[in-house]
Amino acid sequence: MEFILFALALVIIARSGLGRAMADRIRYGTAGAAGSDRRLEEYAAQVTEELTALRAELTDLAERMDFTERTLLQLKRSAALPQGSGLEQDGGQ
């Protein structure tokens, strides 16, 4: 009974991604690992490039947000009435 469970577990592992990776490692040895390293380096370069682009975009968005906040603050200050001017006019009529 134990042998059947062991064989079943071995078949499941062999058909999984882990089993395929182990088989490639056995089949190709370190040459497969060197190919993986090259792919990882290419992927890391691509990720670094995208990260640099995202940082530039984030900086641009931060500058736009700061400009918008300053503009809204100026509009709010210019639209505000001086204190007491509205009450004095209504009281005189």
C-alpha positions in Angstrom: 0.0 0.0 0.0 2.8 2.4 0.9 4.5 1.7 -2.4 1.4 2.7 -4.3 1.1 6.0 -2.4 4.8 6.7 -3.0 4.5 6.0 -6.7 1.4 8.2 -7.0 3.2 11.0 -5.2 6.2 10.6 -7.4 4.0 10.8 -10.6 2.3 13.9 -9.3 5.6 15.6 -8.5 7.1 14.6 -11.9 4.2 16.2 -13.8 4.4 19.4 -11.9 6.5 22.4 -12.7 8.9 21.4 -10.0 9.4 18.0 -11.5 9.9 19.5 -15.0 12.5 21.9 -13.5 14.3 19.0 -11.8 14.3 17.0 -15.0 15.7 19.9 -17.0 18.4 20.4 -14.4 19.4 16.7 -14.6 19.1 16.6 -18.4 21.0 19.9 -19.2 23.1 20.3 -16.1 24.6 23.7 -15.5 24.0 24.7 -19.2 20.3 25.0 -18.5 21.1 27.1 -15.4 23.3 29.4 -17.5 20.4 29.9 -19.9 18.2 30.7 -17.0 20.8 33.2 -15.7 20.8 35.0 -19.0 17.0 35.1 -19.1 17.0 36.5 -15.5 19.5 39.2 -16.4 17.4 40.2 -19.4 14.3 40.3 -17.2 16.1 42.3 -14.5 17.2 44.8 -17.2 13.6 45.1 -18.4 12.3 45.6 -14.9 14.9 48.2 -14.2 14.0 50.1 -17.4 10.3 50.0 -16.5 11.0 51.1 -12.9 13.0 54.1 -14.2 10.1 55.1 -16.5 7.6 54.8 -13.6 9.8 57.0 -11.4 9.9 59.6 -14.1 6.1 59.4 -14.5 5.6 59.6 -10.7 7.8 62.7 -10.5 5.9 64.4 -13.3 2.6 63.6 -11.6 3.9 64.9 -8.3 4.8 68.2 -10.0 1.4 68.4 -11.6 -0.3 67.8 -8.3 1.8 70.5 -6.6 0.9 73.0 -9.3 -2.8 72.1 -9.1 -2.8 72.5 -5.3 -1.0 75.9 -5.5 -3.5 77.1 -8.2 -6.5 76.0 -6.2 -5.2 77.7 -3.1 -4.7 80.9 -5.0 -8.3 80.7 -6.4 -9.6 80.0 -3.0 -7.8 83.0 -1.5 -8.8 85.4 -4.3 -12.5 84.3 -4.0 -12.7 84.8 -0.3 -14.5 88.0 0.8 -12.9 90.3 3.4 -14.3 89.7 6.8 -17.2 91.9 7.8 -17.8 93.5 4.4 -20.9 91.5 3.7 -22.5 92.2 7.1 -22.0 96.0 7.0 -23.7 96.3 3.6 -26.7 94.3 4.7 -27.1 96.2 8.0 -27.1 99.6 6.3 -30.0 98.8 4.0 
